[in-house]
Amino acid sequence: MAVITQTIDYTHNDVQLEGFFAYDDKRPQPLPAVLISHAWVGRDEFVCNKARRLAELGYAAFALDMYGKGKLGTGPEENAKLMKPFMDDRRLLQDRITAALETVRKLPQVDPRRIAAMGFCFGGLCVLDLARTGADLRGVVSFHGLLIPPGNTQGTKIKAKVLVLHGHDDPMAPPDQILSLAKELTEAEADWQIHIYGNTLHAFTNPMANDRSFGTVYDETADRRSWESLRNFLAEVLN
């Protein structure tokens, strides 16, 4: 096994973006691919490490960039400022992540017919929105994602299979939003699953999350269980 990593430049609306690409060049190509959408901080080492782990499993993994080349938040205030334009304009969000999908489709190492997407927190919202647009991809996975519907995709059939991995006590997307999402996905004729982890808050996959007052706490058990659910889901949809 030899995992190759490289940065890949791409653009959207004249904004320079930089993805992190990882794959095992010893495996037969073209490879099934997984887009990874970052949390509100930006494309940081957390999602790059996820890309490396997925490459070890045999996927071509692309940690996408929503904010722009080199843009990373330094704390909650700056993170929120970076995220706000996309929360205010969900069409912009959808178009930006679609640009990443189209970039990955054209990579020579990637099988364009076998692509899935996953995301964390804000990134979970991004991949759910990608599915909501009716994008042609195999599946999407949201880890402790934001669940607020975009308001511009009603009546659109969801083609991708959907897996939502969520903490029951997540204050940023409480149980009533989970129920609303289930209804939305059913109406969109999606093949969906929602896994709820009890006594679990937001950001449960991030070992750096330790602010209970903010609702972000790492949970080793939920982290392990959700990763296994991801592995099983990808094996199913990218077969």
Contacts in CASP RR format, 6 or more apart in sequence:
PFRMAT RR
TARGET T0000
AUTHOR 0000-0000-0000
METHOD contacts of the structure
MODEL  1
MAVITQTIDYTHNDVQLEGFFAYDDKRPQPLPAVLISHAWVGRDEFVCNK
ARRLAELGYAAFALDMYGKGKLGTGPEENAKLMKPFMDDRRLLQDRITAA
LETVRKLPQVDPRRIAAMGFCFGGLCVLDLARTGADLRGVVSFHGLLIPP
GNTQGTKIKAKVLVLHGHDDPMAPPDQILSLAKELTEAEADWQIHIYGNT
LHAFTNPMANDRSFGTVYDETADRRSWESLRNFLAEVLN
1 24 0 8 1.000
1 26 0 8 1.000
1 56 0 8 1.000
2 24 0 8 1.000
2 25 0 8 1.000
2 26 0 8 1.000
3 22 0 8 1.000
3 23 0 8 1.000
3 24 0 8 1.000
3 52 0 8 1.000
3 55 0 8 1.000
3 56 0 8 1.000
4 22 0 8 1.000
4 23 0 8 1.000
4 24 0 8 1.000
4 25 0 8 1.000
4 55 0 8 1.000
5 20 0 8 1.000
5 21 0 8 1.000
5 22 0 8 1.000
5 48 0 8 1.000
5 51 0 8 1.000
5 52 0 8 1.000
5 55 0 8 1.000
6 20 0 8 1.000
6 21 0 8 1.000
7 18 0 8 1.000
7 19 0 8 1.000
7 20 0 8 1.000
7 21 0 8 1.000
8 18 0 8 1.000
8 19 0 8 1.000
8 20 0 8 1.000
8 21 0 8 1.000
8 62 0 8 1.000
8 103 0 8 1.000
8 107 0 8 1.000
9 16 0 8 1.000
9 17 0 8 1.000
9 18 0 8 1.000
9 19 0 8 1.000
9 69 0 8 1.000
10 17 0 8 1.000
10 18 0 8 1.000
10 19 0 8 1.000
10 99 0 8 1.000
10 100 0 8 1.000
10 103 0 8 1.000
11 17 0 8 1.000
11 99 0 8 1.000
12 95 0 8 1.000
12 96 0 8 1.000
12 99 0 8 1.000
13 95 0 8 1.000
13 96 0 8 1.000
15 68 0 8 1.000
16 68 0 8 1.000
16 69 0 8 1.000
17 64 0 8 1.000
17 65 0 8 1.000
17 66 0 8 1.000
17 68 0 8 1.000
17 69 0 8 1.000
17 99 0 8 1.000
17 100 0 8 1.000
18 43 0 8 1.000
18 65 0 8 1.000
18 68 0 8 1.000
18 69 0 8 1.000
18 70 0 8 1.000
19 43 0 8 1.000
19 62 0 8 1.000
19 63 0 8 1.000
19 64 0 8 1.000
19 65 0 8 1.000
19 100 0 8 1.000
20 43 0 8 1.000
20 47 0 8 1.000
20 48 0 8 1.000
20 51 0 8 1.000
20 62 0 8 1.000
20 63 0 8 1.000
21 51 0 8 1.000
21 60 0 8 1.000
21 61 0 8 1.000
21 62 0 8 1.000
21 63 0 8 1.000
21 107 0 8 1.000
22 48 0 8 1.000
22 51 0 8 1.000
22 52 0 8 1.000
22 54 0 8 1.000
22 55 0 8 1.000
22 60 0 8 1.000
22 61 0 8 1.000
22 62 0 8 1.000
22 63 0 8 1.000
23 31 0 8 1.000
23 55 0 8 1.000
23 58 0 8 1.000
23 59 0 8 1.000
23 60 0 8 1.000
23 61 0 8 1.000
23 109 0 8 1.000
24 31 0 8 1.000
24 55 0 8 1.000
24 56 0 8 1.000
24 58 0 8 1.000
25 109 0 8 1.000
27 58 0 8 1.000
29 108 0 8 1.000
29 109 0 8 1.000
30 60 0 8 1.000
30 108 0 8 1.000
30 109 0 8 1.000
30 110 0 8 1.000
30 111 0 8 1.000
30 112 0 8 1.000
31 58 0 8 1.000
31 59 0 8 1.000
31 60 0 8 1.000
31 109 0 8 1.000
31 110 0 8 1.000
31 111 0 8 1.000
32 58 0 8 1.000
32 59 0 8 1.000
32 60 0 8 1.000
32 110 0 8 1.000
32 111 0 8 1.000
32 114 0 8 1.000
32 115 0 8 1.000
32 116 0 8 1.000
32 234 0 8 1.000
32 238 0 8 1.000
33 59 0 8 1.000
33 60 0 8 1.000
33 61 0 8 1.000
33 62 0 8 1.000
33 104 0 8 1.000
33 107 0 8 1.000
33 110 0 8 1.000
33 111 0 8 1.000
33 114 0 8 1.000
33 115 0 8 1.000
33 116 0 8 1.000
34 54 0 8 1.000
34 59 0 8 1.000
34 60 0 8 1.000
34 61 0 8 1.000
34 62 0 8 1.000
34 115 0 8 1.000
34 116 0 8 1.000
34 117 0 8 1.000
34 118 0 8 1.000
34 234 0 8 1.000
34 238 0 8 1.000
35 62 0 8 1.000
35 64 0 8 1.000
35 97 0 8 1.000
35 100 0 8 1.000
35 101 0 8 1.000
35 104 0 8 1.000
35 115 0 8 1.000
35 116 0 8 1.000
35 117 0 8 1.000
35 118 0 8 1.000
35 127 0 8 1.000
36 47 0 8 1.000
36 50 0 8 1.000
36 51 0 8 1.000
36 54 0 8 1.000
36 61 0 8 1.000
36 62 0 8 1.000
36 63 0 8 1.000
36 64 0 8 1.000
36 117 0 8 1.000
36 118 0 8 1.000
36 119 0 8 1.000
37 47 0 8 1.000
37 64 0 8 1.000
37 66 0 8 1.000
37 97 0 8 1.000
37 100 0 8 1.000
37 117 0 8 1.000
37 118 0 8 1.000
37 119 0 8 1.000
37 120 0 8 1.000
37 122 0 8 1.000
37 123 0 8 1.000
37 124 0 8 1.000
37 126 0 8 1.000
37 127 0 8 1.000
38 44 0 8 1.000
38 46 0 8 1.000
38 47 0 8 1.000
38 63 0 8 1.000
38 64 0 8 1.000
38 65 0 8 1.000
38 66 0 8 1.000
38 119 0 8 1.000
38 120 0 8 1.000
38 122 0 8 1.000
38 123 0 8 1.000
39 46 0 8 1.000
39 47 0 8 1.000
39 119 0 8 1.000
39 120 0 8 1.000
39 121 0 8 1.000
39 122 0 8 1.000
39 123 0 8 1.000
39 203 0 8 1.000
39 206 0 8 1.000
40 73 0 8 1.000
40 79 0 8 1.000
40 80 0 8 1.000
40 82 0 8 1.000
40 83 0 8 1.000
40 121 0 8 1.000
40 122 0 8 1.000
41 72 0 8 1.000
41 73 0 8 1.000
41 75 0 8 1.000
41 79 0 8 1.000
41 82 0 8 1.000
42 65 0 8 1.000
42 66 0 8 1.000
42 67 0 8 1.000
42 71 0 8 1.000
42 72 0 8 1.000
42 73 0 8 1.000
42 79 0 8 1.000
42 82 0 8 1.000
43 63 0 8 1.000
43 64 0 8 1.000
43 65 0 8 1.000
43 66 0 8 1.000
43 67 0 8 1.000
43 70 0 8 1.000
43 72 0 8 1.000
44 72 0 8 1.000
46 120 0 8 1.000
46 206 0 8 1.000
47 63 0 8 1.000
47 119 0 8 1.000
47 120 0 8 1.000
48 63 0 8 1.000
50 61 0 8 1.000
50 63 0 8 1.000
50 118 0 8 1.000
51 61 0 8 1.000
51 62 0 8 1.000
51 63 0 8 1.000
52 61 0 8 1.000
53 61 0 8 1.000
54 61 0 8 1.000
55 61 0 8 1.000
57 231 0 8 1.000
57 234 0 8 1.000
59 234 0 8 1.000
59 238 0 8 1.000
60 104 0 8 1.000
60 107 0 8 1.000
60 109 0 8 1.000
60 110 0 8 1.000
62 100 0 8 1.000
62 103 0 8 1.000
62 104 0 8 1.000
62 107 0 8 1.000
64 97 0 8 1.000
64 100 0 8 1.000
65 71 0 8 1.000
65 100 0 8 1.000
66 86 0 8 1.000
66 93 0 8 1.000
66 96 0 8 1.000
66 97 0 8 1.000
66 122 0 8 1.000
66 123 0 8 1.000
66 126 0 8 1.000
67 82 0 8 1.000
71 82 0 8 1.000
73 79 0 8 1.000
73 82 0 8 1.000
76 214 0 8 1.000
83 122 0 8 1.000
85 92 0 8 1.000
86 92 0 8 1.000
86 93 0 8 1.000
86 96 0 8 1.000
86 122 0 8 1.000
86 126 0 8 1.000
87 93 0 8 1.000
90 129 0 8 1.000
90 150 0 8 1.000
90 151 0 8 1.000
90 152 0 8 1.000
91 150 0 8 1.000
91 152 0 8 1.000
93 125 0 8 1.000
93 126 0 8 1.000
93 129 0 8 1.000
93 150 0 8 1.000
94 129 0 8 1.000
94 130 0 8 1.000
94 132 0 8 1.000
94 133 0 8 1.000
94 150 0 8 1.000
94 152 0 8 1.000
97 117 0 8 1.000
97 126 0 8 1.000
97 127 0 8 1.000
97 129 0 8 1.000
97 130 0 8 1.000
98 130 0 8 1.000
98 133 0 8 1.000
98 135 0 8 1.000
101 115 0 8 1.000
101 117 0 8 1.000
101 130 0 8 1.000
101 135 0 8 1.000
101 137 0 8 1.000
104 110 0 8 1.000
104 115 0 8 1.000
105 112 0 8 1.000
105 115 0 8 1.000
106 112 0 8 1.000
114 138 0 8 1.000
114 238 0 8 1.000
115 137 0 8 1.000
115 138 0 8 1.000
115 238 0 8 1.000
116 137 0 8 1.000
116 138 0 8 1.000
116 139 0 8 1.000
116 140 0 8 1.000
116 141 0 8 1.000
116 160 0 8 1.000
116 233 0 8 1.000
116 234 0 8 1.000
116 237 0 8 1.000
116 238 0 8 1.000
117 127 0 8 1.000
117 130 0 8 1.000
117 131 0 8 1.000
117 137 0 8 1.000
117 139 0 8 1.000
117 140 0 8 1.000
117 141 0 8 1.000
117 160 0 8 1.000
118 124 0 8 1.000
118 127 0 8 1.000
118 140 0 8 1.000
118 141 0 8 1.000
118 142 0 8 1.000
118 143 0 8 1.000
118 230 0 8 1.000
119 126 0 8 1.000
119 127 0 8 1.000
119 141 0 8 1.000
119 142 0 8 1.000
119 143 0 8 1.000
119 145 0 8 1.000
120 143 0 8 1.000
120 144 0 8 1.000
120 145 0 8 1.000
120 203 0 8 1.000
120 205 0 8 1.000
120 206 0 8 1.000
121 143 0 8 1.000
121 144 0 8 1.000
121 145 0 8 1.000
121 146 0 8 1.000
121 172 0 8 1.000
121 202 0 8 1.000
121 203 0 8 1.000
122 145 0 8 1.000
122 146 0 8 1.000
123 142 0 8 1.000
123 145 0 8 1.000
123 146 0 8 1.000
124 142 0 8 1.000
124 143 0 8 1.000
124 144 0 8 1.000
124 145 0 8 1.000
124 146 0 8 1.000
125 142 0 8 1.000
125 145 0 8 1.000
125 146 0 8 1.000
125 147 0 8 1.000
125 148 0 8 1.000
127 140 0 8 1.000
127 141 0 8 1.000
127 142 0 8 1.000
128 140 0 8 1.000
128 142 0 8 1.000
128 145 0 8 1.000
128 147 0 8 1.000
128 162 0 8 1.000
128 164 0 8 1.000
129 150 0 8 1.000
129 153 0 8 1.000
130 137 0 8 1.000
130 140 0 8 1.000
130 160 0 8 1.000
131 137 0 8 1.000
131 139 0 8 1.000
131 140 0 8 1.000
131 158 0 8 1.000
131 159 0 8 1.000
131 160 0 8 1.000
131 162 0 8 1.000
131 190 0 8 1.000
132 149 0 8 1.000
132 150 0 8 1.000
132 153 0 8 1.000
132 156 0 8 1.000
132 158 0 8 1.000
132 188 0 8 1.000
133 153 0 8 1.000
133 156 0 8 1.000
134 153 0 8 1.000
134 156 0 8 1.000
134 157 0 8 1.000
134 158 0 8 1.000
134 159 0 8 1.000
134 160 0 8 1.000
135 159 0 8 1.000
135 160 0 8 1.000
136 159 0 8 1.000
137 159 0 8 1.000
137 160 0 8 1.000
138 160 0 8 1.000
138 161 0 8 1.000
138 237 0 8 1.000
138 238 0 8 1.000
139 160 0 8 1.000
139 161 0 8 1.000
139 162 0 8 1.000
139 163 0 8 1.000
139 233 0 8 1.000
139 237 0 8 1.000
140 160 0 8 1.000
140 161 0 8 1.000
140 162 0 8 1.000
140 163 0 8 1.000
141 162 0 8 1.000
141 163 0 8 1.000
141 164 0 8 1.000
141 165 0 8 1.000
141 230 0 8 1.000
141 233 0 8 1.000
141 234 0 8 1.000
142 162 0 8 1.000
142 163 0 8 1.000
142 164 0 8 1.000
142 165 0 8 1.000
142 166 0 8 1.000
143 165 0 8 1.000
143 205 0 8 1.000
143 226 0 8 1.000
143 230 0 8 1.000
144 165 0 8 1.000
144 166 0 8 1.000
144 167 0 8 1.000
144 170 0 8 1.000
144 172 0 8 1.000
144 173 0 8 1.000
144 202 0 8 1.000
144 203 0 8 1.000
144 204 0 8 1.000
144 205 0 8 1.000
145 164 0 8 1.000
145 166 0 8 1.000
145 172 0 8 1.000
145 173 0 8 1.000
146 172 0 8 1.000
146 173 0 8 1.000
147 164 0 8 1.000
147 173 0 8 1.000
147 177 0 8 1.000
147 178 0 8 1.000
147 180 0 8 1.000
147 181 0 8 1.000
148 173 0 8 1.000
148 177 0 8 1.000
149 180 0 8 1.000
149 181 0 8 1.000
149 184 0 8 1.000
153 188 0 8 1.000
155 187 0 8 1.000
155 188 0 8 1.000
156 188 0 8 1.000
157 188 0 8 1.000
157 189 0 8 1.000
158 185 0 8 1.000
158 188 0 8 1.000
158 189 0 8 1.000
158 190 0 8 1.000
160 190 0 8 1.000
161 190 0 8 1.000
161 191 0 8 1.000
161 192 0 8 1.000
161 233 0 8 1.000
161 236 0 8 1.000
161 237 0 8 1.000
162 185 0 8 1.000
162 190 0 8 1.000
162 191 0 8 1.000
162 192 0 8 1.000
162 193 0 8 1.000
163 192 0 8 1.000
163 193 0 8 1.000
163 194 0 8 1.000
163 195 0 8 1.000
163 229 0 8 1.000
163 230 0 8 1.000
163 233 0 8 1.000
164 178 0 8 1.000
164 181 0 8 1.000
164 192 0 8 1.000
164 193 0 8 1.000
164 194 0 8 1.000
164 195 0 8 1.000
165 195 0 8 1.000
165 197 0 8 1.000
165 226 0 8 1.000
165 229 0 8 1.000
165 230 0 8 1.000
166 173 0 8 1.000
166 178 0 8 1.000
166 194 0 8 1.000
166 195 0 8 1.000
166 196 0 8 1.000
166 197 0 8 1.000
167 196 0 8 1.000
167 197 0 8 1.000
167 198 0 8 1.000
167 200 0 8 1.000
167 201 0 8 1.000
167 202 0 8 1.000
167 204 0 8 1.000
167 222 0 8 1.000
168 175 0 8 1.000
168 196 0 8 1.000
168 197 0 8 1.000
168 198 0 8 1.000
168 199 0 8 1.000
168 200 0 8 1.000
169 198 0 8 1.000
169 199 0 8 1.000
169 200 0 8 1.000
169 201 0 8 1.000
170 200 0 8 1.000
170 201 0 8 1.000
170 202 0 8 1.000
170 215 0 8 1.000
171 201 0 8 1.000
171 202 0 8 1.000
171 215 0 8 1.000
172 202 0 8 1.000
172 215 0 8 1.000
173 202 0 8 1.000
175 196 0 8 1.000
178 194 0 8 1.000
178 196 0 8 1.000
181 194 0 8 1.000
182 192 0 8 1.000
182 194 0 8 1.000
185 192 0 8 1.000
186 192 0 8 1.000
193 233 0 8 1.000
195 225 0 8 1.000
195 226 0 8 1.000
195 229 0 8 1.000
197 204 0 8 1.000
197 219 0 8 1.000
197 221 0 8 1.000
197 222 0 8 1.000
197 225 0 8 1.000
197 226 0 8 1.000
198 222 0 8 1.000
200 219 0 8 1.000
200 222 0 8 1.000
201 212 0 8 1.000
201 215 0 8 1.000
201 216 0 8 1.000
201 217 0 8 1.000
201 219 0 8 1.000
202 209 0 8 1.000
202 215 0 8 1.000
202 216 0 8 1.000
202 217 0 8 1.000
203 209 0 8 1.000
203 215 0 8 1.000
203 216 0 8 1.000
203 217 0 8 1.000
203 218 0 8 1.000
204 217 0 8 1.000
204 218 0 8 1.000
204 219 0 8 1.000
204 222 0 8 1.000
204 223 0 8 1.000
204 226 0 8 1.000
205 218 0 8 1.000
205 222 0 8 1.000
205 223 0 8 1.000
205 226 0 8 1.000
205 227 0 8 1.000
206 216 0 8 1.000
206 218 0 8 1.000
207 218 0 8 1.000
207 223 0 8 1.000
208 218 0 8 1.000
209 216 0 8 1.000
209 217 0 8 1.000
209 218 0 8 1.000
210 216 0 8 1.000
210 217 0 8 1.000
210 218 0 8 1.000
211 217 0 8 1.000
END
